[in-house]
Amino acid sequence: MKIFISAVLWCILFVLCWPLALLMLFLFPLVWLMLLPFTIAGFTIGLIFKFISAVFLLPFRIVRAV
């Protein structure tokens, strides 16, 4: 659904201002590539926090299961 909404918004932008729409079409992959390291870092930090919380909560899960 998100892709459909993006496509409709891009078509509206293309009708209203086609040079800006074409510029956005070519710049979007470049911006995505520039933001990719931050996305990977955020995913990694989230996994680290989940691992730390799992380690600290493990004794409580063991006690609850017994």
All heavy atoms as a GROMACS GRO file, in nm:
protein
  541
    1MET      N    1   0.082  -0.119   0.000
    1MET     CA    2   0.000   0.000   0.000
    1MET      C    3   0.087   0.126   0.000
    1MET      O    4   0.052   0.225  -0.061
    1MET     CB    5  -0.093  -0.005   0.122
    1MET     CG    6  -0.193   0.103   0.125
    1MET     SD    7  -0.312   0.074  -0.005
    1MET     CE    8  -0.422   0.206   0.018
    2LYS      N    9   0.198   0.118   0.071
    2LYS     CA   10   0.288   0.233   0.078
    2LYS      C   11   0.346   0.266  -0.059
    2LYS      O   12   0.360   0.383  -0.095
    2LYS     CB   13   0.400   0.201   0.179
    2LYS     CG   14   0.492   0.314   0.207
    2LYS     CD   15   0.594   0.274   0.313
    2LYS     CE   16   0.692   0.383   0.340
    2LYS     NZ   17   0.794   0.342   0.436
    3ILE      N   18   0.378   0.162  -0.137
    3ILE     CA   19   0.433   0.184  -0.270
    3ILE      C   20   0.328   0.246  -0.361
    3ILE      O   21   0.359   0.334  -0.442
    3ILE     CB   22   0.485   0.050  -0.328
    3ILE    CG1   23   0.602   0.001  -0.244
    3ILE    CG2   24   0.526   0.065  -0.473
    3ILE    CD1   25   0.651  -0.137  -0.282
    4PHE      N   26   0.203   0.202  -0.347
    4PHE     CA   27   0.094   0.258  -0.429
    4PHE      C   28   0.076   0.406  -0.400
    4PHE      O   29   0.062   0.487  -0.493
    4PHE     CB   30  -0.035   0.181  -0.403
    4PHE     CG   31  -0.153   0.237  -0.476
    4PHE    CD1   32  -0.165   0.219  -0.613
    4PHE    CD2   33  -0.251   0.307  -0.409
    4PHE    CE1   34  -0.274   0.272  -0.681
    4PHE    CE2   35  -0.359   0.359  -0.477
    4PHE     CZ   36  -0.370   0.341  -0.613
    5ILE      N   37   0.076   0.443  -0.272
    5ILE     CA   38   0.060   0.583  -0.236
    5ILE      C   39   0.177   0.665  -0.288
    5ILE      O   40   0.158   0.776  -0.339
    5ILE     CB   41   0.045   0.598  -0.082
    5ILE    CG1   42  -0.087   0.535  -0.038
    5ILE    CG2   43   0.051   0.744  -0.040
    5ILE    CD1   44  -0.104   0.527   0.111
    6SER      N   45   0.298   0.611  -0.278
    6SER     CA   46   0.415   0.681  -0.330
    6SER      C   47   0.405   0.701  -0.481
    6SER      O   48   0.439   0.807  -0.532
    6SER     CB   49   0.542   0.603  -0.297
    6SER     OG   50   0.559   0.591  -0.160
    7ALA      N   51   0.358   0.600  -0.551
    7ALA     CA   52   0.344   0.611  -0.696
    7ALA      C   53   0.239   0.715  -0.734
    7ALA      O   54   0.261   0.794  -0.827
    7ALA     CB   55   0.309   0.475  -0.755
    8VAL      N   56   0.128   0.717  -0.663
    8VAL     CA   57   0.024   0.816  -0.692
    8VAL      C   58   0.074   0.957  -0.663
    8VAL      O   59   0.053   1.050  -0.743
    8VAL     CB   60  -0.104   0.785  -0.610
    8VAL    CG1   61  -0.204   0.899  -0.617
    8VAL    CG2   62  -0.167   0.656  -0.659
    9LEU      N   63   0.144   0.974  -0.552
    9LEU     CA   64   0.200   1.107  -0.520
    9LEU      C   65   0.303   1.149  -0.623
    9LEU      O   66   0.310   1.267  -0.661
    9LEU     CB   67   0.260   1.106  -0.380
    9LEU     CG   68   0.161   1.100  -0.265
    9LEU    CD1   69   0.235   1.089  -0.132
    9LEU    CD2   70   0.072   1.222  -0.265
   10TRP      N   71   0.383   1.055  -0.671
   10TRP     CA   72   0.482   1.089  -0.773
   10TRP      C   73   0.413   1.128  -0.904
   10TRP      O   74   0.456   1.221  -0.972
   10TRP     CB   75   0.579   0.972  -0.798
   10TRP     CG   76   0.688   1.011  -0.892
   10TRP    CD1   77   0.804   1.076  -0.860
   10TRP    CD2   78   0.690   0.990  -1.033
   10TRP    NE1   79   0.876   1.095  -0.973
   10TRP    CE2   80   0.809   1.045  -1.081
   10TRP    CE3   81   0.602   0.931  -1.123
   10TRP    CZ2   82   0.844   1.041  -1.215
   10TRP    CZ3   83   0.636   0.928  -1.257
   10TRP    CH2   84   0.756   0.983  -1.302
   11CYS      N   85   0.306   1.059  -0.939
   11CYS     CA   86   0.232   1.094  -1.061
   11CYS      C   87   0.170   1.234  -1.050
   11CYS      O   88   0.172   1.311  -1.147
   11CYS     CB   89   0.124   0.991  -1.090
   11CYS     SG   90   0.190   0.833  -1.146
   12ILE      N   91   0.119   1.267  -0.933
   12ILE     CA   92   0.064   1.402  -0.913
   12ILE      C   93   0.175   1.505  -0.925
   12ILE      O   94   0.158   1.610  -0.990
   12ILE     CB   95  -0.007   1.411  -0.776
   12ILE    CG1   96  -0.133   1.325  -0.776
   12ILE    CG2   97  -0.041   1.555  -0.741
   12ILE    CD1   98  -0.197   1.309  -0.641
   13LEU      N   99   0.290   1.477  -0.865
   13LEU     CA  100   0.403   1.569  -0.877
   13LEU      C  101   0.449   1.580  -1.021
   13LEU      O  102   0.485   1.688  -1.068
   13LEU     CB  103   0.518   1.521  -0.788
   13LEU     CG  104   0.644   1.608  -0.788
   13LEU    CD1  105   0.612   1.746  -0.733
   13LEU    CD2  106   0.754   1.542  -0.709
   14PHE      N  107   0.446   1.470  -1.095
   14PHE     CA  108   0.485   1.471  -1.235
   14PHE      C  109   0.393   1.560  -1.318
   14PHE      O  110   0.438   1.631  -1.407
   14PHE     CB  111   0.487   1.328  -1.292
   14PHE     CG  112   0.542   1.318  -1.430
   14PHE    CD1  113   0.679   1.327  -1.451
   14PHE    CD2  114   0.459   1.302  -1.539
   14PHE    CE1  115   0.732   1.318  -1.578
   14PHE    CE2  116   0.510   1.294  -1.667
   14PHE     CZ  117   0.647   1.302  -1.688
   15VAL      N  118   0.264   1.557  -1.286
   15VAL     CA  119   0.170   1.642  -1.359
   15VAL      C  120   0.190   1.788  -1.323
   15VAL      O  121   0.186   1.876  -1.410
   15VAL     CB  122   0.025   1.597  -1.330
   15VAL    CG1  123  -0.076   1.697  -1.382
   15VAL    CG2  124   0.000   1.460  -1.391
   16LEU      N  125   0.214   1.815  -1.195
   16LEU     CA  126   0.228   1.953  -1.150
   16LEU      C  127   0.362   2.015  -1.188
   16LEU      O  128   0.367   2.131  -1.230
   16LEU     CB  129   0.207   1.962  -0.999
   16LEU     CG  130   0.067   1.927  -0.950
   16LEU    CD1  131   0.064   1.931  -0.799
   16LEU    CD2  132  -0.036   2.019  -1.010
   17CYS      N  133   0.468   1.939  -1.171
   17CYS     CA  134   0.602   1.992  -1.195
   17CYS      C  135   0.693   1.878  -1.239
   17CYS      O  136   0.762   1.816  -1.157
   17CYS     CB  137   0.655   2.060  -1.070
   17CYS     SG  138   0.815   2.136  -1.092
   18TRP      N  139   0.696   1.850  -1.369
   18TRP     CA  140   0.767   1.732  -1.418
   18TRP      C  141   0.918   1.739  -1.400
   18TRP      O  142   0.980   1.636  -1.375
   18TRP     CB  143   0.729   1.701  -1.562
   18TRP     CG  144   0.768   1.805  -1.663
   18TRP    CD1  145   0.693   1.908  -1.705
   18TRP    CD2  146   0.894   1.814  -1.730
   18TRP    NE1  147   0.762   1.982  -1.796
   18TRP    CE2  148   0.886   1.927  -1.814
   18TRP    CE3  149   1.010   1.740  -1.728
   18TRP    CZ2  150   0.993   1.967  -1.894
   18TRP    CZ3  151   1.116   1.779  -1.808
   18TRP    CH2  152   1.107   1.891  -1.890
   19PRO      N  153   0.984   1.857  -1.407
   19PRO     CA  154   1.130   1.854  -1.384
   19PRO      C  155   1.166   1.811  -1.241
   19PRO      O  156   1.261   1.737  -1.219
   19PRO     CB  157   1.175   1.998  -1.410
   19PRO     CG  158   1.069   2.056  -1.496
   19PRO     CD  159   0.942   1.990  -1.453
   20LEU      N  160   1.087   1.858  -1.145
   20LEU     CA  161   1.111   1.821  -1.006
   20LEU      C  162   1.086   1.672  -0.984
   20LEU      O  163   1.160   1.604  -0.912
   20LEU     CB  164   1.024   1.904  -0.913
   20LEU     CG  165   1.044   1.882  -0.763
   20LEU    CD1  166   1.185   1.918  -0.723
   20LEU    CD2  167   0.943   1.963  -0.686
   21ALA      N  168   0.983   1.619  -1.051
   21ALA     CA  169   0.953   1.476  -1.038
   21ALA      C  170   1.065   1.391  -1.097
   21ALA      O  171   1.104   1.289  -1.038
   21ALA     CB  172   0.820   1.445  -1.106
   22LEU      N  173   1.118   1.430  -1.211
   22LEU     CA  174   1.228   1.355  -1.271
   22LEU      C  175   1.355   1.366  -1.187
   22LEU      O  176   1.429   1.269  -1.172
   22LEU     CB  177   1.253   1.402  -1.414
   22LEU     CG  178   1.144   1.369  -1.514
   22LEU    CD1  179   1.178   1.426  -1.650
   22LEU    CD2  180   1.122   1.220  -1.522
   23LEU      N  181   1.380   1.485  -1.132
   23LEU     CA  182   1.496   1.502  -1.044
   23LEU      C  183   1.482   1.414  -0.921
   23LEU      O  184   1.579   1.348  -0.879
   23LEU     CB  185   1.509   1.649  -1.003
   23LEU     CG  186   1.626   1.686  -0.915
   23LEU    CD1  187   1.756   1.670  -0.993
   23LEU    CD2  188   1.611   1.828  -0.866
   24MET      N  189   1.362   1.408  -0.864
   24MET     CA  190   1.339   1.322  -0.747
   24MET      C  191   1.358   1.174  -0.784
   24MET      O  192   1.410   1.096  -0.706
   24MET     CB  193   1.199   1.344  -0.693
   24MET     CG  194   1.171   1.274  -0.563
   24MET     SD  195   1.002   1.287  -0.512
   24MET     CE  196   0.928   1.162  -0.613
   25LEU      N  197   1.316   1.138  -0.904
   25LEU     CA  198   1.329   1.001  -0.949
   25LEU      C  199   1.475   0.958  -0.957
   25LEU      O  200   1.510   0.845  -0.925
   25LEU     CB  201   1.262   0.984  -1.086
   25LEU     CG  202   1.246   0.844  -1.139
   25LEU    CD1  203   1.153   0.765  -1.049
   25LEU    CD2  204   1.194   0.847  -1.280
   26PHE      N  205   1.563   1.049  -0.996
   26PHE     CA  206   1.706   1.016  -1.006
   26PHE      C  207   1.781   1.034  -0.874
   26PHE      O  208   1.880   0.966  -0.849
   26PHE     CB  209   1.772   1.100  -1.114
   26PHE     CG  210   1.731   1.061  -1.253
   26PHE    CD1  211   1.657   1.147  -1.331
   26PHE    CD2  212   1.763   0.935  -1.303
   26PHE    CE1  213   1.618   1.110  -1.459
   26PHE    CE2  214   1.724   0.897  -1.430
   26PHE     CZ  215   1.650   0.986  -1.508
   27LEU      N  216   1.734   1.125  -0.789
   27LEU     CA  217   1.804   1.150  -0.662
   27LEU      C  218   1.765   1.054  -0.551
   27LEU      O  219   1.842   1.035  -0.457
   27LEU     CB  220   1.781   1.294  -0.616
   27LEU     CG  221   1.852   1.402  -0.695
   27LEU    CD1  222   1.820   1.538  -0.636
   27LEU    CD2  223   2.001   1.379  -0.698
   28PHE      N  224   1.647   0.996  -0.559
   28PHE     CA  225   1.601   0.907  -0.452
   28PHE      C  226   1.695   0.789  -0.427
   28PHE      O  227   1.729   0.762  -0.312
   28PHE     CB  228   1.459   0.857  -0.481
   28PHE     CG  229   1.407   0.766  -0.374
   28PHE    CD1  230   1.366   0.817  -0.252
   28PHE    CD2  231   1.401   0.629  -0.394
   28PHE    CE1  232   1.319   0.733  -0.152
   28PHE    CE2  233   1.354   0.544  -0.296
   28PHE     CZ  234   1.313   0.597  -0.174
   29PRO      N  235   1.743   0.718  -0.531
   29PRO     CA  236   1.837   0.608  -0.504
   29PRO      C  237   1.969   0.657  -0.441
   29PRO      O  238   2.026   0.587  -0.357
   29PRO     CB  239   1.862   0.546  -0.641
   29PRO     CG  240   1.747   0.587  -0.724
   29PRO     CD  241   1.703   0.719  -0.672
   30LEU      N  242   2.014   0.774  -0.480
   30LEU     CA  243   2.138   0.827  -0.422
   30LEU      C  244   2.120   0.860  -0.274
   30LEU      O  245   2.207   0.830  -0.192
   30LEU     CB  246   2.184   0.950  -0.499
   30LEU     CG  247   2.222   0.926  -0.645
   30LEU    CD1  248   2.254   1.058  -0.712
   30LEU    CD2  249   2.339   0.831  -0.654
   31VAL      N  250   2.007   0.920  -0.241
   31VAL     CA  251   1.980   0.951  -0.100
   31VAL      C  252   1.966   0.823  -0.020
   31VAL      O  253   2.015   0.812   0.092
   31VAL     CB  254   1.853   1.040  -0.089
   31VAL    CG1  255   1.809   1.055   0.055
   31VAL    CG2  256   1.879   1.175  -0.152
   32TRP      N  257   1.900   0.723  -0.080
   32TRP     CA  258   1.884   0.594  -0.011
   32TRP      C  259   2.020   0.530   0.016
   32TRP      O  260   2.043   0.475   0.124
   32TRP     CB  261   1.798   0.502  -0.097
   32TRP     CG  262   1.772   0.370  -0.033
   32TRP    CD1  263   1.680   0.343   0.063
   32TRP    CD2  264   1.841   0.248  -0.060
   32TRP    NE1  265   1.688   0.209   0.096
   32TRP    CE2  266   1.786   0.149   0.023
   32TRP    CE3  267   1.944   0.212  -0.146
   32TRP    CZ2  268   1.830   0.018   0.022
   32TRP    CZ3  269   1.989   0.082  -0.148
   32TRP    CH2  270   1.931  -0.014  -0.065
   33LEU      N  271   2.110   0.538  -0.082
   33LEU     CA  272   2.244   0.482  -0.062
   33LEU      C  273   2.322   0.558   0.045
   33LEU      O  274   2.399   0.498   0.121
   33LEU     CB  275   2.322   0.484  -0.193
   33LEU     CG  276   2.287   0.374  -0.292
   33LEU    CD1  277   2.362   0.397  -0.423
   33LEU    CD2  278   2.319   0.238  -0.236
   34MET      N  279   2.302   0.689   0.053
   34MET     CA  280   2.372   0.766   0.155
   34MET      C  281   2.319   0.736   0.295
   34MET      O  282   2.394   0.739   0.393
   34MET     CB  283   2.359   0.916   0.125
   34MET     CG  284   2.439   0.961   0.005
   34MET     SD  285   2.409   1.131  -0.041
   34MET     CE  286   2.443   1.218   0.108
   35LEU      N  287   2.190   0.705   0.306
   35LEU     CA  288   2.131   0.678   0.437
   35LEU      C  289   2.141   0.532   0.479
   35LEU      O  290   2.112   0.499   0.594
   35LEU     CB  291   1.984   0.720   0.437
   35LEU     CG  292   1.958   0.869   0.424
   35LEU    CD1  293   1.809   0.897   0.420
   35LEU    CD2  294   2.024   0.947   0.535
   36LEU      N  295   2.185   0.445   0.389
   36LEU     CA  296   2.193   0.303   0.418
   36LEU      C  297   2.285   0.269   0.537
   36LEU      O  298   2.246   0.187   0.621
   36LEU     CB  299   2.237   0.227   0.293
   36LEU     CG  300   2.230   0.075   0.299
   36LEU    CD1  301   2.087   0.030   0.324
   36LEU    CD2  302   2.281   0.015   0.170
   37PRO      N  303   2.403   0.331   0.551
   37PRO     CA  304   2.485   0.299   0.669
   37PRO      C  305   2.416   0.334   0.801
   37PRO      O  306   2.430   0.261   0.899
   37PRO     CB  307   2.610   0.385   0.650
   37PRO     CG  308   2.616   0.413   0.505
   37PRO     CD  309   2.475   0.418   0.457
   38PHE      N  310   2.340   0.443   0.804
   38PHE     CA  311   2.270   0.479   0.927
   38PHE      C  312   2.159   0.379   0.957
   38PHE      O  313   2.132   0.349   1.073
   38PHE     CB  314   2.213   0.621   0.915
   38PHE     CG  315   2.318   0.726   0.898
   38PHE    CD1  316   2.334   0.789   0.776
   38PHE    CD2  317   2.403   0.759   1.002
   38PHE    CE1  318   2.432   0.885   0.760
   38PHE    CE2  319   2.502   0.854   0.987
   38PHE     CZ  320   2.516   0.918   0.865
   39THR      N  321   2.094   0.328   0.853
   39THR     CA  322   1.991   0.227   0.872
   39THR      C  323   2.052   0.099   0.929
   39THR      O  324   1.996   0.038   1.022
   39THR     CB  325   1.922   0.196   0.738
   39THR    OG1  326   1.872   0.318   0.685
   39THR    CG2  327   1.809   0.098   0.756
   40ILE      N  328   2.165   0.058   0.874
   40ILE     CA  329   2.232  -0.062   0.923
   40ILE      C  330   2.279  -0.042   1.067
   40ILE      O  331   2.265  -0.132   1.150
   40ILE     CB  332   2.349  -0.099   0.830
   40ILE    CG1  333   2.295  -0.140   0.693
   40ILE    CG2  334   2.434  -0.209   0.888
   40ILE    CD1  335   2.401  -0.157   0.587
   41ALA      N  336   2.333   0.077   1.097
   41ALA     CA  337   2.378   0.104   1.234
   41ALA      C  338   2.260   0.102   1.332
   41ALA      O  339   2.271   0.048   1.442
   41ALA     CB  340   2.450   0.238   1.240
   42GLY      N  341   2.147   0.160   1.292
   42GLY     CA  342   2.030   0.158   1.379
   42GLY      C  343   1.978   0.018   1.402
   42GLY      O  344   1.938  -0.018   1.513
   43PHE      N  345   1.978  -0.065   1.298
   43PHE     CA  346   1.936  -0.204   1.311
   43PHE      C  347   2.029  -0.279   1.406
   43PHE      O  348   1.984  -0.355   1.492
   43PHE     CB  349   1.935  -0.269   1.173
   43PHE     CG  350   1.891  -0.411   1.173
   43PHE    CD1  351   1.759  -0.445   1.197
   43PHE    CD2  352   1.982  -0.513   1.149
   43PHE    CE1  353   1.718  -0.577   1.197
   43PHE    CE2  354   1.942  -0.645   1.148
   43PHE     CZ  355   1.811  -0.677   1.172
   44THR      N  356   2.159  -0.256   1.393
   44THR     CA  357   2.258  -0.323   1.478
   44THR      C  358   2.242  -0.281   1.623
   44THR      O  359   2.246  -0.365   1.714
   44THR     CB  360   2.400  -0.292   1.428
   44THR    OG1  361   2.409  -0.327   1.290
   44THR    CG2  362   2.504  -0.366   1.507
   45ILE      N  363   2.225  -0.152   1.647
   45ILE     CA  364   2.209  -0.104   1.785
   45ILE      C  365   2.080  -0.159   1.846
   45ILE      O  366   2.078  -0.198   1.964
   45ILE     CB  367   2.211   0.050   1.787
   45ILE    CG1  368   2.353   0.098   1.754
   45ILE    CG2  369   2.167   0.104   1.922
   45ILE    CD1  370   2.365   0.246   1.734
   46GLY      N  371   1.974  -0.168   1.768
   46GLY     CA  372   1.850  -0.227   1.817
   46GLY      C  373   1.869  -0.373   1.856
   46GLY      O  374   1.817  -0.418   1.959
   47LEU      N  375   1.943  -0.448   1.773
   47LEU     CA  376   1.970  -0.588   1.807
   47LEU      C  377   2.054  -0.601   1.933
   47LEU      O  378   2.032  -0.692   2.013
   47LEU     CB  379   2.039  -0.658   1.690
   47LEU     CG  380   1.952  -0.690   1.570
   47LEU    CD1  381   2.036  -0.755   1.461
   47LEU    CD2  382   1.839  -0.782   1.610
   48ILE      N  383   2.151  -0.512   1.949
   48ILE     CA  384   2.235  -0.516   2.070
   48ILE      C  385   2.150  -0.492   2.194
   48ILE      O  386   2.164  -0.562   2.296
   48ILE     CB  387   2.349  -0.413   2.058
   48ILE    CG1  388   2.450  -0.459   1.954
   48ILE    CG2  389   2.417  -0.392   2.193
   48ILE    CD1  390   2.556  -0.357   1.920
   49PHE      N  391   2.059  -0.394   2.189
   49PHE     CA  392   1.973  -0.367   2.304
   49PHE      C  393   1.880  -0.484   2.333
   49PHE      O  394   1.853  -0.518   2.448
   49PHE     CB  395   1.893  -0.239   2.285
   49PHE     CG  396   1.972  -0.114   2.310
   49PHE    CD1  397   1.962  -0.006   2.224
   49PHE    CD2  398   2.057  -0.103   2.418
   49PHE    CE1  399   2.034   0.110   2.246
   49PHE    CE2  400   2.130   0.012   2.442
   49PHE     CZ  401   2.119   0.118   2.355
   50LYS      N  402   1.827  -0.549   2.228
   50LYS     CA  403   1.743  -0.667   2.249
   50LYS      C  404   1.822  -0.780   2.312
   50LYS      O  405   1.772  -0.850   2.399
   50LYS     CB  406   1.684  -0.714   2.116
   50LYS     CG  407   1.569  -0.630   2.068
   50LYS     CD  408   1.508  -0.689   1.943
   50LYS     CE  409   1.393  -0.605   1.895
   50LYS     NZ  410   1.331  -0.662   1.775
   51PHE      N  411   1.947  -0.798   2.269
   51PHE     CA  412   2.031  -0.903   2.326
   51PHE      C  413   2.059  -0.875   2.473
   51PHE      O  414   2.051  -0.966   2.557
   51PHE     CB  415   2.162  -0.915   2.248
   51PHE     CG  416   2.258  -1.014   2.306
   51PHE    CD1  417   2.233  -1.149   2.293
   51PHE    CD2  418   2.371  -0.973   2.373
   51PHE    CE1  419   2.321  -1.242   2.346
   51PHE    CE2  420   2.458  -1.064   2.427
   51PHE     CZ  421   2.434  -1.199   2.414
   52ILE      N  422   2.093  -0.751   2.507
   52ILE     CA  423   2.122  -0.716   2.647
   52ILE      C  424   1.998  -0.736   2.734
   52ILE      O  425   2.007  -0.791   2.845
   52ILE     CB  426   2.174  -0.571   2.656
   52ILE    CG1  427   2.314  -0.563   2.594
   52ILE    CG2  428   2.178  -0.523   2.800
   52ILE    CD1  429   2.368  -0.423   2.580
   53SER      N  430   1.882  -0.695   2.684
   53SER     CA  431   1.761  -0.715   2.764
   53SER      C  432   1.729  -0.863   2.779
   53SER      O  433   1.682  -0.907   2.884
   53SER     CB  434   1.643  -0.641   2.702
   53SER     OG  435   1.607  -0.699   2.579
   54ALA      N  436   1.755  -0.944   2.676
   54ALA     CA  437   1.730  -1.088   2.686
   54ALA      C  438   1.824  -1.151   2.788
   54ALA      O  439   1.784  -1.240   2.864
   54ALA     CB  440   1.748  -1.153   2.550
   55VAL      N  441   1.949  -1.105   2.792
   55VAL     CA  442   2.044  -1.160   2.889
   55VAL      C  443   2.001  -1.125   3.031
   55VAL      O  444   2.006  -1.210   3.121
   55VAL     CB  445   2.187  -1.108   2.860
   55VAL    CG1  446   2.281  -1.138   2.976
   55VAL    CG2  447   2.240  -1.171   2.732
   56PHE      N  448   1.957  -1.002   3.054
   56PHE     CA  449   1.916  -0.961   3.188
   56PHE      C  450   1.784  -1.025   3.230
   56PHE      O  451   1.761  -1.048   3.348
   56PHE     CB  452   1.905  -0.808   3.199
   56PHE     CG  453   2.038  -0.741   3.212
   56PHE    CD1  454   2.072  -0.635   3.131
   56PHE    CD2  455   2.130  -0.782   3.306
   56PHE    CE1  456   2.193  -0.571   3.142
   56PHE    CE2  457   2.253  -0.720   3.319
   56PHE     CZ  458   2.285  -0.614   3.237
   57LEU      N  459   1.696  -1.052   3.136
   57LEU     CA  460   1.565  -1.109   3.170
   57LEU      C  461   1.564  -1.261   3.170
   57LEU      O  462   1.463  -1.322   3.207
   57LEU     CB  463   1.459  -1.057   3.073
   57LEU     CG  464   1.430  -0.908   3.082
   57LEU    CD1  465   1.330  -0.867   2.976
   57LEU    CD2  466   1.382  -0.869   3.220
   58LEU      N  467   1.673  -1.324   3.130
   58LEU     CA  468   1.679  -1.470   3.125
   58LEU      C  469   1.651  -1.536   3.260
   58LEU      O  470   1.573  -1.631   3.266
   58LEU     CB  471   1.813  -1.517   3.068
   58LEU     CG  472   1.830  -1.668   3.054
   58LEU    CD1  473   1.730  -1.722   2.953
   58LEU    CD2  474   1.972  -1.702   3.012
   59PRO      N  475   1.710  -1.489   3.372
   59PRO     CA  476   1.680  -1.554   3.500
   59PRO      C  477   1.532  -1.547   3.537
   59PRO      O  478   1.477  -1.643   3.592
   59PRO     CB  479   1.765  -1.475   3.602
   59PRO     CG  480   1.872  -1.413   3.523
   59PRO     CD  481   1.814  -1.387   3.387
   60PHE      N  482   1.466  -1.438   3.506
   60PHE     CA  483   1.324  -1.426   3.537
   60PHE      C  484   1.240  -1.521   3.451
   60PHE      O  485   1.142  -1.574   3.499
   60PHE     CB  486   1.277  -1.281   3.517
   60PHE     CG  487   1.349  -1.184   3.607
   60PHE    CD1  488   1.444  -1.096   3.556
   60PHE    CD2  489   1.325  -1.182   3.744
   60PHE    CE1  490   1.510  -1.007   3.639
   60PHE    CE2  491   1.390  -1.093   3.828
   60PHE     CZ  492   1.485  -1.007   3.775
   61ARG      N  493   1.279  -1.541   3.328
   61ARG     CA  494   1.207  -1.636   3.242
   61ARG      C  495   1.227  -1.779   3.292
   61ARG      O  496   1.134  -1.859   3.287
   61ARG     CB  497   1.257  -1.625   3.098
   61ARG     CG  498   1.211  -1.503   3.029
   61ARG     CD  499   1.255  -1.505   2.885
   61ARG     NE  500   1.208  -1.387   2.816
   61ARG     CZ  501   1.172  -1.386   2.691
   61ARG    NH1  502   1.179  -1.496   2.620
   61ARG    NH2  503   1.132  -1.274   2.636
   62ILE      N  504   1.346  -1.809   3.339
   62ILE     CA  505   1.373  -1.944   3.391
   62ILE      C  506   1.290  -1.969   3.516
   62ILE      O  507   1.229  -2.074   3.532
   62ILE     CB  508   1.522  -1.962   3.419
   62ILE    CG1  509   1.600  -1.963   3.288
   62ILE    CG2  510   1.548  -2.091   3.497
   62ILE    CD1  511   1.751  -1.964   3.305
   63VAL      N  512   1.284  -1.870   3.606
   63VAL     CA  513   1.206  -1.884   3.730
   63VAL      C  514   1.057  -1.895   3.698
   63VAL      O  515   0.986  -1.973   3.759
   63VAL     CB  516   1.234  -1.764   3.824
   63VAL    CG1  517   1.136  -1.761   3.939
   63VAL    CG2  518   1.377  -1.771   3.875
   64ARG      N  519   1.009  -1.818   3.603
   64ARG     CA  520   0.868  -1.820   3.568
   64ARG      C  521   0.829  -1.954   3.504
   64ARG      O  522   0.718  -2.003   3.521
   64ARG     CB  523   0.836  -1.707   3.472
   64ARG     CG  524   0.688  -1.693   3.444
   64ARG     CD  525   0.657  -1.577   3.357
   64ARG     NE  526   0.716  -1.598   3.225
   64ARG     CZ  527   0.719  -1.509   3.130
   64ARG    NH1  528   0.670  -1.389   3.152
   64ARG    NH2  529   0.772  -1.536   3.013
   65ALA      N  530   0.921  -2.016   3.430
   65ALA     CA  531   0.891  -2.141   3.362
   65ALA      C  532   0.887  -2.259   3.458
   65ALA      O  533   0.822  -2.359   3.431
   65ALA     CB  534   0.996  -2.169   3.254
   66VAL      N  535   0.955  -2.247   3.572
   66VAL     CA  536   0.961  -2.359   3.667
   66VAL      C  537   0.841  -2.364   3.755
   66VAL      O  538   0.756  -2.294   3.770
   66VAL     CB  539   1.089  -2.348   3.754
   66VAL    CG1  540   1.085  -2.451   3.865
   66VAL    CG2  541   1.210  -2.363   3.668
   0.00000   0.00000   0.00000
